[in-house]
């Protein structure tokens, strides 16, 4: 499992729209799978799940992005998982790391 966190400022809807376009563009097999959006008072939690095929591992890898937004302040957490071929321990995490690296590039390119 690979993990990345970042604090941003801006509009959460713009960020989510941007990520829904930018992350799948990083791979021909990547796509948006599911998402949810919740609000409590001024706080919003937006969750997005993406998936892609990892040719190196011969399996699918997932990426989950959670964004907590209050006003124009956002805290983003991205976690990739899957890709290992072993039953009891991980032996191949290249697919996870690669998918997260693509997401990280997209997040860092977002103008905050």
Contact map, one row per residue, 1 for C-alpha under 8 A:
1110000000000000000000000000000000000000000000000000000000000000000000000000001111000000000010011000000000000000
1111000000000000000000000000000000000000000000000000000000000000000000000000001110000000000000011001000000000000
1111100000000000000000000000000000000000000000000000000000000000000000000000111100000000000000000001000000000000
0111110000000000000000000000000000000000000000000000000000000000000000000000111000000000000000000001000100000000
0011111000000000000000000000000000000000000000000000000000000000000000000011110000000000000000000000000000000000
0001111100000000000000000000000000000000000000000000000000000000000000000011100000000000000000000000000000000000
0000111110000000000000000000000000000000000000000000000000000000000000001111000000000000000000000000000000000000
0000011111000000000000000000000000000000000000000000000000000000000000001111000000000000000000000000000000000001
0000001111100000000000000000000000000000000000000000000000000000000000011100000000000000000000000000000000000001
0000000111110110000000000000000000000000000000000000000000000000000000011100000000000000000000000000000000000001
0000000011111110000000000000000000000000000000000000000000000000000000010000000000000000000000000000000000000000
0000000001111111000000000000000000000000000000000000000000000000001010010100000000000000000000000000000000000000
0000000000111111100000000000000000000000000000000000000000000000000000000000000000000000000000000000000000000000
0000000001111111110000000000000000000000000000000000000000000000000000000000000000000000000000000000000000000000
0000000001111111111000000000000000000000000000000000000000000000000000000000000000000000000000000000000000000100
0000000000011111111100000000000000000000000000000000000000000000000000000000000000000000000000000000000000000000
0000000000001111111110000000000000000000000000000000000000000000000000000000000000000000000000000000000000000000
0000000000000111111111000000000000000000000000000000000000000000000000000000000000000000000000000000000000000100
0000000000000011111111100000000000000000000000000000000000000000000000000000000000000000000000000000000001100000
0000000000000001111111110000000100000000000000000000000000000000000000000000000000000000000000000000000000000000
0000000000000000111111111000000000000000000000000000000000000000000000000000000000000000000000000000000000000000
0000000000000000011111111100000000000000000000000000000000000000000000000000000000000000000000000000000001000000
0000000000000000001111111110011000000000000000000100000000000000000000000000000000000000000000000000011001000000
0000000000000000000111111111111100000000000000000100000000000000000000000000000000000000000000000000000000000000
0000000000000000000011111111010000000000000000000000000000000000000000000000000000000000000000000000000000000000
0000000000000000000001111111010000000000000000000000000000000000000000000000000000000000000000000000010000000000
0000000000000000000000111111110000000000000000000001000000000000000000000000000000000000000000000000000000000000
0000000000000000000000011111110000000000000000000000000000000000000000000000000000000000000000000000000000000000
0000000000000000000000010011111000000000000000000011100000000000000000000000000000000000000000000000000000000000
0000000000000000000000111111111100000000000000000111100000000000000000000000000000000000000000000000000000000000
0000000000000000000000110000111110000000000000000111000000000000000000000000000000000000000000000000000000000000
0000000000000000000100010000011111000000000000011110000000000000000000000000000000000000000000000000000000000000
0000000000000000000000000000001111100000000000011110000000000000000000000000000000000000000000000000000000000000
0000000000000000000000000000000111110000000000011100000000000000000000000000000000000000000000000000000000000000
0000000000000000000000000000000011111000000001111000000000000000000000000000000000000000000000000000000000000000
0000000000000000000000000000000001111100000001110000000000000000000000000000000000000000000000000000000000000000
0000000000000000000000000000000000111110000111100000000000000000000000000000000000000000000000000000000000000000
0000000000000000000000000000000000011111000111000000000000000000000000000000000000000000000000000000000000000000
0000000000000000000000000000000000001111111110000000000000000000000000000000000000000000000000000000000000000000
0000000000000000000000000000000000000111111100000000000000000000000000000000000000000000000000000000000000000000
0000000000000000000000000000000000000011111000000000000000000000000000000000000000000000000000000000000000000000
0000000000000000000000000000000000000011111100000000000000000000000001100000000000000000000000000000000000000000
0000000000000000000000000000000000000011111110000000000000000000000111100000000000000000000000000000000000000000
0000000000000000000000000000000000001111011111000000000000000000001111000000000000000000000000000000000000000000
0000000000000000000000000000000000001110001111100000000000000000011110000000000000000000000000000000000000000000
0000000000000000000000000000000000111100000111110000000000000000011100000000000000000000000000000000000000000000
0000000000000000000000000000000000111000000011111000000000000001111000000000000000000000000000000000000000000000
0000000000000000000000000000000111110000000001111100000000000001110000000000000000000000000000000000000000000000
0000000000000000000000000000000111100000000000111110000000000111100000000000000000000000000000000000000000000000
0000000000000000000000110000011111000000000000011111000000000111000000000000000000000000000000000000000000000000
0000000000000000000000000000111110000000000000001111100000011110000000000000000000000000000000000000000000000000
0000000000000000000000000010111000000000000000000111110000011100000000000000000000000000000000000000000000000000
0000000000000000000000000000110000000000000000000011111001111000000000000000000000000000000000000000000000000000
0000000000000000000000000000000000000000000000000001111111111000000000000000000000100000000000100000000000000000
0000000000000000000000000000000000000000000000000000111111100000000000000000000000000000000000000000000000000000
0000000000000000000000000000000000000000000000000000011111000000000000000000000000000000000001100000000000000000
0000000000000000000000000000000000000000000000000000011111100000000000000000000000111000000101100000000000000000
0000000000000000000000000000000000000000000000000000111111110000000000000000000000100000000000000000000000000000
0000000000000000000000000000000000000000000000000000111011111000000000000000000001100000000000000000000000000000
0000000000000000000000000000000000000000000000000011110001111100000000000000000001100000000000000000000000000000
0000000000000000000000000000000000000000000000000011110000111110000000000000000111100000000000110010000000000000
0000000000000000000000000000000000000000000000001111000000011111000000000000000111000000000000010000000000000000
0000000000000000000000000000000000000000000000001110000000001111100000000000011110000000000000010011000000000000
0000000000000000000000000000000000000000000000111100000000000111110000000000011100000000000000000000000000000000
0000000000000000000000000000000000000000000000111000000000000011111000000001111000000000000000000000000000000000
0000000000000000000000000000000000000000000011110000000000000001111100000001110000000000000000000000000000000000
0000000000010000000000000000000000000000000111100000000000000000111110000111100000000000000000000000000000000000
0000000000000000000000000000000000000000001111000000000000000000011111000111000000000000000000000000000000000000
0000000000010000000000000000000000000000001110000000000000000000001111111110000000000000000000000000000000000000
0000000000000000000000000000000000000000011100000000000000000000000111111100000000000000000000000000000000000000
0000000000000000000000000000000000000000011000000000000000000000000011111000000000000000000000000000000000000000
0000000011110000000000000000000000000000000000000000000000000000000011111100000000000000000000000000000000000000
0000001111000000000000000000000000000000000000000000000000000000000011111110000000000000000000000000000000000000
0000001111010000000000000000000000000000000000000000000000000000001111011111000000000000000000000000000000000000
0000111100000000000000000000000000000000000000000000000000000000001110001111100000000000000000000000000000000000
0000111100000000000000000000000000000000000000000000000000000000111100000111110000000000000000000000000000000000
0011110000000000000000000000000000000000000000000000000000000000111000000011111000000000000000000000000000000000
0011100000000000000000000000000000000000000000000000000000000011110000000001111100000000000000000001001000000000
1111000000000000000000000000000000000000000000000000000000000011100000000000111110000000000000000001000000000000
1110000000000000000000000000000000000000000000000000000000001111000000000000011111000000000000011011000000000000
1100000000000000000000000000000000000000000000000000000000001110000000000000001111100000000000010000000000000000
1000000000000000000000000000000000000000000000000000000000111100000000000000000111110000000010110000000000000000
0000000000000000000000000000000000000000000000000000010011111000000000000000000011111000000111110000000000000000
0000000000000000000000000000000000000000000000000000000010000000000000000000000001111100011110000000000000000000
0000000000000000000000000000000000000000000000000000000010000000000000000000000000111110011100000000000000000000
0000000000000000000000000000000000000000000000000000000000000000000000000000000000011111111000000000000000000000
0000000000000000000000000000000000000000000000000000000000000000000000000000000000001111110000000000000000000000
0000000000000000000000000000000000000000000000000000000000000000000000000000000000000111110000000000000000000000
0000000000000000000000000000000000000000000000000000000000000000000000000000000000000111111000000000000000000000
0000000000000000000000000000000000000000000000000000000000000000000000000000000000011111111110000000000000000000
0000000000000000000000000000000000000000000000000000000000000000000000000000000000011100111110000000000000000000
0000000000000000000000000000000000000000000000000000000010000000000000000000000000111000011111100000000000000000
1000000000000000000000000000000000000000000000000000000000000000000000000000000001110000011111111000000000000000
0000000000000000000000000000000000000000000000000000000110000000000000000000000000100000000111111100000000000000
0000000000000000000000000000000000000000000000000000010110001000000000000000000001100000000111111110000000000000
1100000000000000000000000000000000000000000000000000000000001110000000000000000111100000000011111111000000000000
1100000000000000000000000000000000000000000000000000000000000000000000000000000100000000000011111111100000000000
0000000000000000000000000000000000000000000000000000000000000000000000000000000000000000000001111111110000000000
0000000000000000000000000000000000000000000000000000000000001010000000000000000100000000000000111111111000000000
0111000000000000000000000000000000000000000000000000000000000010000000000000011100000000000000011111111100000000
0000000000000000000000000000000000000000000000000000000000000000000000000000000000000000000000001111111110000000
0000000000000000000000100100000000000000000000000000000000000000000000000000000000000000000000000111111111000000
0000000000000000000000100000000000000000000000000000000000000000000000000000010000000000000000000011111111100000
0001000000000000000000000000000000000000000000000000000000000000000000000000000000000000000000000001111111110000
0000000000000000000000000000000000000000000000000000000000000000000000000000000000000000000000000000111111111000
0000000000000000001001100000000000000000000000000000000000000000000000000000000000000000000000000000011111111100
0000000000000000001000000000000000000000000000000000000000000000000000000000000000000000000000000000001111111100
0000000000000000000000000000000000000000000000000000000000000000000000000000000000000000000000000000000111111110
0000000000000000000000000000000000000000000000000000000000000000000000000000000000000000000000000000000011111110
0000000000000010010000000000000000000000000000000000000000000000000000000000000000000000000000000000000001111111
0000000000000000000000000000000000000000000000000000000000000000000000000000000000000000000000000000000000011111
0000000111000000000000000000000000000000000000000000000000000000000000000000000000000000000000000000000000000111
